[in-house]
Amino acid sequence: MARVLNENRELCEIKCEPYKRMIKEAFEREKEILASIEANPAGAAYKKLNLCDEMIGCATYYIMINNLTVELVNTKDNDALNDARKMLYKAIIYLEEVVSNVIDALQSDMEDKLAAISEAPIDKRFNLVRKLGLAISLLIDAFGDNSKWKMSFVELQGRFATVSKNLLDLKKACKDYFDPNSPDYDNSVLYIRLIRKLYDQSATAYRDKYELATHRIDDMRNAILFLSGGRRVAIALGEAEAAEEIKKKAGVWKQKVEADQKKGIAK
């Protein structure tokens, strides 16, 4: 039995080696890109989009290493999974440096940041967002339901939702959303639907985190901010009824946390 296990470990090492090599190569490219930004800040926003993509790749390779370890050695590689988690945070941080981490950002406040990536087409941004979302889902699945990181994933997914929304030129996307003849029609419709879904999920997740785990006021505040961000999208689309429903829900949640504060439950 021990001999078989050792053979499997050796086979696992062999199969993991290409992924480790690709991770090392990605880190080298990251250093080169960061050095180029320091030497010449022009075009830094576009370079950080590339850095985000590199980190998503690294995270995916780490997840593959874990999958091989589970398959061949019948155990999780927690080091690889933790490294994947760190890479996804780095990917999000690079995007936050481009478009900010403000959950309920005003479109007018985003104009300068969006101007810096105006030549990045919506399909490229949408593909980047989908890759990041998929990698996050794979990581959460790999950790499993009983992971100690379960509650921290609420933050990870919330920050992902935020940068996904802030990467989009909402004004232009809403215009294309109603124009089937626009070449960006399909991507605009799908991107906006994704944002609404992500914001709704993050609002619910932060509320659940508050109710079931922390009773921290900032968690409920984030939940309400995600509702507000989703409401802005509804308003931009001219959906007055949906916007009003979200406003009512936010009001109920706000009353809830204020009542909990008076009872000494919220902290």
DRENBATOR-681724 format. One record per residue (C-alpha): x, y, z; residue in three letters. Coordinates in steps of 0.2 Angstrom, whole numbers, padded with zeros to 4 digits, always signed. Last residue first. Layout:
# residues N
XYZALA ...
This chain:
# residues 267
-0110+0229+0083LYS -0128+0224+0080ALA -0138+0214+0094ILE -0138+0229+0107GLY -0157+0230+0106LYS -0156+0248+0099LYS -0143+0242+0086GLN -0154+0227+0081ASP -0168+0240+0077ALA -0156+0250+0067GLU -0151+0234+0058VAL -0169+0229+0053LYS -0174+0247+0048GLN -0160+0247+0036LYS -0165+0230+0029TRP -0183+0236+0027VAL -0177+0252+0018GLY -0166+0242+0006ALA -0181+0231+0002LYS -0191+0247-0002LYS -0177+0254-0013LYS -0176+0237-0022ILE -0194+0237-0026GLU -0194+0255-0032GLU -0179+0251-0044ALA -0189+0237-0051ALA -0204+0248-0054GLU -0194+0262-0062ALA -0185+0250-0074GLU -0177+0264-0085GLY -0162+0254-0089LEU -0151+0266-0079ALA -0164+0266-0065ILE -0162+0247-0064ALA -0143+0248-0064VAL -0144+0261-0050ARG -0155+0249-0040ARG -0142+0236-0041GLY -0129+0248-0034GLY -0141+0252-0020SER -0144+0234-0016LEU -0126+0231-0016PHE -0124+0246-0004LEU -0138+0238+0007ILE -0128+0222+0009ALA -0112+0232+0012ASN -0121+0241+0027ARG -0127+0224+0033MET -0109+0218+0034ASP -0103+0235+0041ASP -0116+0233+0055ILE -0108+0217+0061ARG -0120+0204+0067HIS -0107+0191+0063THR -0113+0174+0059ALA -0131+0170+0054LEU -0139+0187+0052GLU -0124+0197+0046TYR -0117+0184+0035LYS -0135+0181+0028ASP -0136+0200+0024ARG -0119+0200+0016TYR -0124+0185+0005ALA -0141+0192+0000THR -0133+0209-0006ALA -0119+0199-0014SER -0131+0188-0024GLN -0141+0203-0029ASP -0126+0212-0035TYR -0119+0196-0044LEU -0136+0194-0053LYS -0138+0212-0058ARG -0120+0212-0065ILE -0123+0196-0075LEU -0138+0203-0083ARG -0128+0219-0087ILE -0115+0208-0095TYR -0127+0197-0105LEU -0136+0212-0112VAL -0121+0222-0116SER -0112+0207-0124ASN -0126+0203-0135ASP -0129+0221-0141TYR -0111+0226-0144ASP -0112+0225-0163PRO -0127+0237-0161SER -0142+0232-0171ASN -0151+0225-0157PRO -0151+0242-0149ASP -0159+0242-0131PHE -0144+0235-0122TYR -0133+0246-0133ASP -0139+0261-0124LYS -0137+0253-0107CYS -0120+0247-0111ALA -0115+0265-0116LYS -0121+0272-0099LYS -0115+0257-0090LEU -0097+0259-0095ASP -0092+0242-0087LEU -0077+0239-0077LEU -0086+0246-0062ASN -0099+0232-0062LYS -0086+0218-0063SER -0075+0227-0050VAL -0090+0227-0038THR -0096+0209-0041ALA -0078+0203-0038PHE -0076+0212-0022ARG -0093+0205-0016GLY -0087+0187-0022GLN -0071+0189-0011LEU -0080+0197+0003GLU -0093+0183+0004VAL -0078+0171+0002PHE -0072+0176+0019SER -0087+0167+0026MET -0083+0151+0019LYS -0064+0152+0022TRP -0064+0139+0036LYS -0070+0127+0023SER -0085+0116+0027ASN -0094+0117+0011ASP -0079+0112+0000GLY -0062+0120-0004PHE -0062+0114-0022ALA -0080+0121-0025ASP -0075+0138-0018ILE -0060+0138-0029LEU -0069+0133-0045LEU -0082+0146-0042SER -0068+0159-0040ILE -0060+0153-0056ALA -0077+0154-0065LEU -0080+0172-0059GLY -0062+0178-0065LEU -0064+0170-0082LYS -0082+0178-0084ARG -0075+0195-0079VAL -0060+0194-0091LEU -0072+0188-0105ASN -0084+0203-0101PHE -0069+0215-0102ARG -0063+0208-0118LYS -0081+0208-0125ASP -0083+0226-0120ILE -0069+0233-0130PRO -0053+0239-0121ALA -0050+0256-0130GLU -0059+0266-0116SER -0047+0259-0103ILE -0041+0276-0096ALA -0058+0284-0100ALA -0066+0271-0088LEU -0056+0278-0074LYS -0060+0296-0079ASP -0078+0293-0080GLU -0081+0283-0065MET -0086+0297-0053ASP -0100+0302-0066SER -0106+0284-0066GLN -0109+0284-0047LEU -0100+0270-0038ALA -0111+0259-0026ASP -0098+0246-0022ILE -0083+0257-0023VAL -0068+0246-0026ASN -0060+0257-0039SER -0059+0255-0058VAL -0040+0252-0062VAL -0033+0249-0045GLU -0048+0239-0041GLU -0044+0228-0056LEU -0027+0224-0050TYR -0034+0221-0032ILE -0046+0208-0040ILE -0032+0198-0048ALA -0022+0199-0032LYS -0037+0192-0022TYR -0038+0178-0035LEU -0020+0174-0033MET -0021+0173-0014LYS -0036+0161-0016ARG -0025+0150-0028ALA -0011+0150-0016ASP -0023+0144-0002ASN -0029+0131-0014LEU -0011+0125-0018ALA -0006+0125+0001ASP -0022+0115+0005ASN -0017+0101-0007ASP -0032+0090-0004LYS -0030+0072-0002THR -0034+0056-0012ASN -0016+0054-0018VAL -0020+0053-0037LEU -0036+0062-0039GLU -0035+0074-0024VAL -0018+0078-0029THR -0022+0081-0047LEU -0037+0092-0042ASN -0025+0102-0030ASN -0013+0105-0044ILE -0027+0110-0056MET -0033+0123-0043ILE -0015+0130-0042TYR -0015+0131-0061TYR -0032+0140-0061THR -0025+0153-0048ALA -0010+0156-0059CYS -0021+0159-0074GLY -0032+0171-0065ILE -0016+0180-0059MET -0011+0182-0077GLU -0028+0189-0082ASP -0027+0202-0068CYS -0010+0207-0074LEU -0016+0209-0092ASN -0030+0221-0085LEU -0016+0229-0075LYS -0007+0233-0091LYS -0022+0241-0099TYR -0023+0253-0083ALA -0004+0256-0084ALA -0005+0263-0102GLY +0007+0277-0098ALA +0015+0274-0081PRO +0032+0272-0089ASN +0047+0265-0079ALA +0035+0259-0064GLU +0023+0252-0076ILE +0037+0243-0086SER +0043+0236-0069ALA +0026+0230-0065LEU +0024+0221-0082ILE +0041+0213-0080GLU +0037+0207-0063LYS +0020+0200-0068GLU +0029+0191-0083ARG +0041+0182-0071GLU +0026+0177-0060PHE +0017+0170-0075ALA +0033+0160-0080GLU +0033+0153-0062LYS +0015+0148-0063ILE +0018+0140-0080MET +0032+0129-0072ARG +0021+0124-0058LYS +0007+0119-0070TYR +0020+0109-0080PRO +0026+0100-0064GLU +0009+0095-0058CYS +0009+0079-0068LYS +0027+0073-0063ILE +0023+0077-0045GLU +0007+0067-0045CYS +0016+0053-0053LEU +0028+0053-0039GLU +0014+0054-0026ARG +0005+0040-0035ASN +0021+0029-0034GLU +0023+0033-0015ASN +0005+0028-0012LEU +0007+0012-0022VAL +0023+0008-0012ARG +0014+0012+0005ALA +0000+0000+0000MET 
